[in-house]
Amino acid sequence: MAVRNGYTMNINRHAQRSFVTGSAAPAFEPEKIREAKKEYIERTQRIVEERAVSKRLSARSFTKKQIAVFVLCTFAVLAIASYYLVTAANVRRMQQKVESLRMEYNLLLKENELTRDQIEAAVDYAEVYRVAVEELHMQTPEKNQMIVYDRPGTEYVIKFADTAE
């Protein structure tokens, strides 16, 4: 090494790293070297194992953000499921109501048919004709006695003049 302007400079770095033999070589005991290597290997294995364990633990644990997202998603799923169940119950109730109204409608239709049949069966047209002809002295009009009116779409017939002859 050379000293120039108060700074130490390495002149030959290669020479410093070169292999030293003979009496200049430091004396190391092979047992200490083996123990140092063994201790170094154990220390590095322990560090690697600790890092692996910490990575596993950190991979298993959730962050607060992940927990919040999980809770939010859980509540959303529960809300959707409860809405679906309420809607399904409403649909089922409406279907039952429609079915009961349909049954009531069919019952009313049958009652109307029975009532119409009873009314039609209650009127004896032959008796009506007999009373009209024999007791009230009514007669069936002939073709020249009938007056046919053309009427517009209403059900009313307006009589303009009284033609009593």
C-alpha positions as CSV (number, residue, x, y, z in Angstrom):
1,M,0.0,0.0,0.0
2,A,1.1,3.4,-0.7
3,V,0.2,6.6,1.1
4,R,-0.4,9.6,-1.1
5,N,-1.8,12.9,0.1
6,G,-2.9,11.4,3.4
7,Y,-5.0,8.6,1.7
8,T,-4.1,4.9,1.8
9,M,-4.2,3.3,-1.6
10,N,-4.2,-0.4,-2.5
11,I,-1.5,-0.9,-5.0
12,N,-1.9,-4.6,-5.7
13,R,-5.3,-5.9,-4.6
14,H,-4.5,-9.2,-6.3
15,A,-1.5,-9.6,-4.2
16,Q,-3.5,-9.2,-1.0
17,R,-5.9,-11.9,-2.0
18,S,-3.4,-14.4,-3.1
19,F,-2.7,-17.6,-1.4
20,V,-0.1,-17.5,1.4
21,T,2.1,-20.5,2.2
22,G,4.7,-21.3,4.7
23,S,5.4,-19.5,7.9
24,A,3.5,-16.4,6.8
25,A,0.2,-18.4,6.7
26,P,-1.9,-18.0,9.8
27,A,-2.2,-21.2,11.8
28,F,-5.8,-22.5,12.0
29,E,-6.8,-25.6,13.7
30,P,-8.9,-27.9,11.5
31,E,-11.3,-28.6,14.5
32,K,-12.2,-25.0,14.9
33,I,-12.8,-24.6,11.2
34,R,-15.1,-27.6,11.1
35,E,-17.0,-26.2,14.1
36,A,-17.3,-22.8,12.6
37,K,-18.6,-24.3,9.3
38,K,-21.0,-26.4,11.2
39,E,-22.2,-23.5,13.3
40,Y,-22.5,-21.3,10.1
41,I,-24.6,-24.0,8.4
42,E,-26.8,-24.5,11.4
43,R,-27.3,-20.7,11.7
44,T,-28.2,-20.3,8.0
45,Q,-30.6,-23.3,8.2
46,R,-32.2,-21.8,11.3
47,I,-32.6,-18.5,9.5
48,V,-34.0,-20.2,6.4
49,E,-36.5,-22.2,8.5
50,E,-37.6,-19.2,10.5
51,R,-38.2,-17.3,7.3
52,A,-40.2,-20.2,5.8
53,V,-42.2,-20.4,9.0
54,S,-42.9,-16.7,9.1
55,K,-43.9,-16.8,5.4
56,R,-46.2,-19.7,6.1
57,L,-47.7,-17.9,9.0
58,S,-48.1,-14.6,7.1
59,A,-49.6,-16.6,4.2
60,R,-52.2,-18.1,6.6
61,S,-53.0,-14.9,8.4
62,F,-55.2,-12.3,6.7
63,T,-54.7,-8.6,6.6
64,K,-57.4,-6.2,7.9
65,K,-58.3,-5.3,4.4
66,Q,-58.8,-8.9,3.4
67,I,-60.9,-9.5,6.5
68,A,-63.0,-6.4,5.8
69,V,-63.6,-7.6,2.2
70,F,-64.5,-11.1,3.4
71,V,-67.0,-9.7,5.9
72,L,-68.5,-7.3,3.4
73,C,-68.9,-10.1,0.8
74,T,-70.4,-12.4,3.5
75,F,-73.0,-9.7,4.4
76,A,-73.7,-9.2,0.7
77,V,-74.3,-12.9,0.1
78,L,-76.5,-13.1,3.2
79,A,-78.5,-10.0,2.1
80,I,-79.0,-11.5,-1.4
81,A,-80.0,-14.9,0.0
82,S,-82.5,-13.3,2.4
83,Y,-83.9,-11.2,-0.4
84,Y,-84.3,-14.3,-2.5
85,L,-86.0,-16.2,0.3
86,V,-88.4,-13.3,0.9
87,T,-89.1,-13.0,-2.8
88,A,-89.6,-16.7,-3.2
89,A,-92.0,-16.7,-0.2
90,N,-94.0,-13.8,-1.8
91,V,-94.2,-15.6,-5.1
92,R,-95.4,-18.8,-3.4
93,R,-98.0,-16.8,-1.4
94,M,-99.2,-15.1,-4.6
95,Q,-99.4,-18.4,-6.5
96,Q,-101.6,-19.8,-3.7
97,K,-103.8,-16.7,-3.8
98,V,-104.1,-17.0,-7.6
99,E,-105.0,-20.6,-7.2
100,S,-107.6,-19.9,-4.6
101,L,-109.1,-17.1,-6.7
102,R,-109.1,-19.4,-9.7
103,M,-111.0,-22.1,-7.7
104,E,-113.5,-19.4,-6.5
105,Y,-113.9,-18.2,-10.1
106,N,-114.6,-21.7,-11.4
107,L,-117.1,-22.2,-8.5
108,L,-118.9,-19.0,-9.4
109,L,-119.0,-20.1,-13.1
110,K,-120.6,-23.4,-12.1
111,E,-123.1,-21.6,-9.9
112,N,-124.0,-19.2,-12.7
113,E,-124.6,-22.1,-15.1
114,L,-126.8,-23.8,-12.5
115,T,-128.8,-20.6,-11.9
116,R,-129.2,-20.0,-15.6
117,D,-130.4,-23.6,-16.1
118,Q,-132.8,-23.2,-13.2
119,I,-134.2,-20.0,-14.6
120,E,-134.6,-21.5,-18.1
121,A,-136.2,-24.6,-16.6
122,A,-138.6,-22.5,-14.5
123,V,-140.1,-20.8,-17.5
124,D,-142.6,-23.0,-19.3
125,Y,-142.9,-21.5,-22.8
126,A,-145.9,-23.6,-23.6
127,E,-147.7,-22.2,-20.6
128,V,-146.7,-18.6,-21.5
129,Y,-148.2,-19.2,-25.0
130,R,-151.4,-20.7,-23.7
131,V,-151.9,-17.8,-21.2
132,A,-151.2,-15.2,-23.9
133,V,-153.5,-16.7,-26.5
134,E,-156.4,-18.0,-24.3
135,E,-156.5,-15.6,-21.4
136,L,-155.1,-12.4,-22.9
137,H,-156.5,-13.1,-26.4
138,M,-153.2,-12.3,-28.0
139,Q,-152.5,-13.4,-31.6
140,T,-149.3,-13.9,-33.5
141,P,-148.9,-11.0,-36.0
142,E,-148.8,-11.7,-39.7
143,K,-146.1,-10.5,-42.0
144,N,-147.9,-7.4,-43.2
145,Q,-148.6,-6.4,-39.6
146,M,-144.9,-6.2,-38.6
147,I,-142.9,-3.0,-38.9
148,V,-139.2,-3.4,-39.0
149,Y,-137.0,-0.4,-37.9
150,D,-133.5,0.2,-38.9
151,R,-131.8,1.3,-35.8
152,P,-128.3,2.7,-35.3
153,G,-125.9,1.2,-32.8
154,T,-128.0,2.1,-29.8
155,E,-130.6,-0.1,-28.2
156,Y,-133.2,2.7,-28.1
157,V,-136.1,3.1,-30.6
158,I,-137.5,6.6,-30.9
159,K,-141.1,7.0,-31.9
160,F,-141.7,10.2,-33.8
161,A,-145.4,10.3,-34.3
162,D,-148.3,8.5,-32.8
163,T,-150.0,6.7,-35.6
164,A,-153.2,5.4,-34.1
165,E,-155.6,4.3,-36.8
